[in-house]
């Protein structure tokens, strides 16, 4: 009987220890064609990309709390008007900068078109009707524009 109890206890202890084993996995790190850095538990599908494999031992990881996103209130009418005015001032400067970069071949036609489209989208969200109802990610951008007479740094 004593041997059976000891065997049973050992089996339980083995099960508990096996269940608590730390996760050991791999993380893949690579840069895409645009130079953007990626991390994933799976390698990229494009096998021509140089990938660095990094081992992960979860027993050595420390979990910390993530910062909470700041709750943003809608922009005031004054802030919206400042964003509208500053964007009107900034738009010709930004367009001129884009034309210059295109002429110098610092950006290609596609990038030029994308940035002009972004500017057009920005003009839509800075309209009086849309500014007060802007979503969280747009509010940050609108706040930046409202605070900057030359808001090119906000747009990039």
C-alpha positions in Angstrom: 0.0 0.0 0.0 2.8 2.4 0.9 4.5 1.7 -2.5 1.3 2.4 -4.4 0.8 5.8 -2.5 4.4 6.8 -3.3 4.0 5.8 -7.0 0.7 7.8 -7.2 2.3 10.9 -5.6 5.2 10.7 -8.0 2.9 10.5 -11.0 0.9 13.6 -9.7 4.1 15.5 -9.2 5.4 14.6 -12.7 2.1 15.8 -14.2 2.2 19.1 -12.4 5.8 19.7 -13.3 5.3 18.9 -17.0 2.3 21.2 -17.1 4.3 24.2 -15.7 7.2 23.9 -18.1 8.1 27.2 -19.6 7.3 27.9 -23.2 10.3 27.8 -25.5 9.6 29.1 -28.9 11.1 31.1 -31.7 10.6 34.7 -32.8 11.5 35.7 -36.3 12.8 39.2 -37.0 13.1 40.7 -40.5 12.9 43.9 -42.5 10.5 44.2 -45.4 11.3 45.9 -48.7 10.3 49.3 -47.3 12.7 48.9 -44.4 10.0 48.3 -41.8 11.0 45.9 -38.9 8.8 42.9 -38.2 8.6 40.4 -35.4 6.5 37.2 -35.6 6.2 33.7 -34.4 6.1 32.7 -38.1 8.8 33.5 -40.7 7.7 35.7 -43.7 6.2 34.0 -46.7 8.8 35.6 -49.0 11.7 33.3 -48.5 14.1 35.7 -50.2 14.0 38.0 -47.1 16.8 37.6 -44.7 15.4 36.4 -41.4 17.0 36.4 -37.9 15.7 33.6 -35.7 15.5 34.4 -32.0 14.8 31.9 -29.3 12.4 32.8 -26.5 12.4 31.3 -23.1 9.2 32.4 -21.3 10.7 31.5 -17.9 13.0 34.5 -18.3 10.3 37.0 -19.4 9.0 39.7 -17.2 5.5 40.9 -17.7 4.9 44.6 -17.2 1.7 46.5 -17.5 1.2 48.3 -20.8 0.4 52.0 -20.7 -3.2 52.9 -21.0 -4.2 54.9 -24.0 -5.2 58.4 -23.1 -8.8 59.1 -23.4 -9.3 62.0 -25.7 -12.2 64.3 -25.6 -13.6 65.8 -28.8 -12.0 68.9 -30.1 -13.6 72.2 -29.2 -14.9 74.5 -31.9 -11.9 76.7 -31.4 -9.5 73.8 -31.8 -11.3 72.7 -35.0 -11.1 76.2 -36.4 -7.4 76.4 -35.6 -6.8 73.0 -37.3 -8.8 74.2 -40.4 -6.8 77.5 -40.5 -3.5 75.9 -40.0 -4.2 73.2 -42.6 -5.1 75.9 -45.1 -1.8 77.6 -44.4 0.1 74.3 -44.5 -1.4 72.7 -47.6 0.4 74.8 -50.3 3.7 74.3 -48.4 3.2 70.6 -48.2 2.2 70.3 -51.8 5.2 72.3 -52.9 7.5 70.1 -50.8 6.0 67.0 -52.4 6.5 68.4 -55.9 10.1 69.3 -55.1 10.7 65.8 -53.7 9.2 64.2 -56.8 11.4 66.4 -59.1 14.5 65.4 -57.1 13.4 61.8 -57.3 13.3 61.5 -53.5 9.8 60.0 -53.9 8.2 58.2 -56.8 4.9 58.8 -58.5 3.1 56.3 -56.3 4.4 57.9 -53.1 3.5 61.3 -54.4 -0.1 60.2 -55.2 -0.4 58.5 -51.8 0.7 61.6 -49.9 -1.7 63.8 -51.9 -4.5 61.4 -51.2 -3.6 61.6 -47.5 -3.8 65.3 -47.6 -7.2 65.1 -49.3 -8.4 62.8 -46.5 -7.0 65.2 -44.0 -9.0 68.0 -45.5 -12.2 65.9 -45.1 -11.7 65.3 -41.4 -10.8 68.9 -40.7 -14.1 70.1 -42.1 -16.3 71.8 -39.5 -18.8 68.9 -39.6 -16.3 66.1 -39.2 -13.7 67.7 -36.9 -15.8 67.5 -33.7 -16.8 63.9 -34.5 -13.3 62.7 -35.3 -12.2 59.3 -34.1 -9.4 58.9 -31.5 -6.5 58.4 -33.9 -7.6 61.4 -36.0 -8.0 63.6 -32.9 -4.3 63.3 -32.1 -3.5 64.4 -35.6 -6.1 67.3 -35.5 -4.6 68.4 -32.1 -1.2 68.5 -33.7 -2.4 70.6 -36.6 -4.4 72.9 -34.4 -1.2 73.7 -32.4 1.1 74.2 -35.4 0.8 77.0 -37.9 3.1 75.0 -40.2 1.7 71.6 -39.7 3.9 69.7 -42.2 5.5 67.7 -39.3 2.0 66.5 -38.2 1.1 65.2 -41.7 4.2 63.1 -42.4 
